[in-house]
Amino acid sequence: MTTVEPTAPAPAQKTPTAQAVLADVAGMLRTMLDEEGLDDIEIAMDTRFTDDLELESIDLVTLAGTLQDRYGQEVNFAEFVADLELDEIIGLTVGQLVEYIVRCLNVAEIQAAETRAAEAGVAEGS
Amino acid sequence: MAMIHLGGPPGTGDGPDGIRLHVQRLSPPGGRPPTATVVLVHGLLTDSLASWYFTVAPDLAAAGLDVVMYDQRGHGRSERPGSGYRLETFVSDLERLLDQLDITTPVHLVGNCFGGTVAYGYALRHPERVAGIATIEAKPATESWLTDISGIMRRIVVELVAHEAESLAWVTAHRGAHTARLAKSAARLVRTTTIAEDVAASRTVSEERVRSLRCPALAVYGADSELAGEDGWRRALPPGARTVMLPGEGHSVLAEAPARIRTLLLSWIGEQGTATPPVTVPVAAGLEGADVS
């Protein structure tokens, strides 16, 4: 006998893919690097913030602000790095950040879908 | 990110337009009202607010505190004026910043190294605006502090300015790319401003004056650091200051052992209570140990 599981909320179409987020983040980094006079650097998932882009820890703080402006409160860089050791932050790759952002946006989208479903349920029941 | 604009009062060396400082603020999650404000002050040259942002700041906010971090003048993303780097100017920056942010309740000051010296300077100027001080590898600005810091500045000028290329190559090989990047920024600060001579010309305070401070103080040191090995440093701490030596740690204890610093700070700030006095709840009669006299 097979049990039919309740259908999970379908992945939201609105959630950007890793590729789209990478393009966004690369854009933000290029703006920062332009100010430092470093342009024409290829930015991919395995690019490291410190070793490849020569960013300082304070640049990552600035990036955190830009991310929040772009994606809202769901993407909390301070919370993300709170779980990392300093060495890990220094060794961070663009890909790790992109994956984190995609994860946050997915969670936010699922929560929004659940809220909508719950509200619909309340509306039906009333 | 927010750039906070401080006006240019006389004596700071700033132009008529004042100075812009980079400030980051973290609030307790979920819109909870903060129990108190904590201001984190970083150290000299290779330091910035990132040292707090990536170590203790998120946990302090998660524990219910309003966390204020800023890049001191010349550092991080704040402006880098050509002159105006005596200790008393850094203290005035903190003063003006808190005014600008409209923070009027007493704050907990946490300072790393030179940031700790700035915190002491602020507490001596405004004891009524400080709920407590916690310092990491820091001393108040006594004559002995000035002798130490002047020596360090002279050494840095030689290493980072006169022999910049060799020094940076050594740092890259022995301390890694990130530290080398920080050293490069520090070299630029020393080369393009009067910071080295200004810091060495800072106004000092007497040990007696430091001992007149009545606010709660926690002083943390790496047991292997030069500072911890000095004679007589306890004389220049406020009376009743709690000192903690972390075994196996040196001067960079905040970066090397953030978890230990975090635990110390959280329990210490918790002990001091909140900025507003708690409401006294009458003890229910008959409770064991209750004072019924």
Interface residues (C-beta under 8 A of the other chain):
Chain A: T50 D51 E54 L55 E56 S57 I58 L60 V61 T62 A64 G65 A78 E79 V81 A82 L84 E85 L86 I89 I90
Chain B: M1 Q24 L26 S48 L49 A50 S51 Y53 F54 T55 A57 P58 D59 A61 A62 D71 G76 R77 G176 A177 H178 R181 L182 S185 A255 P258
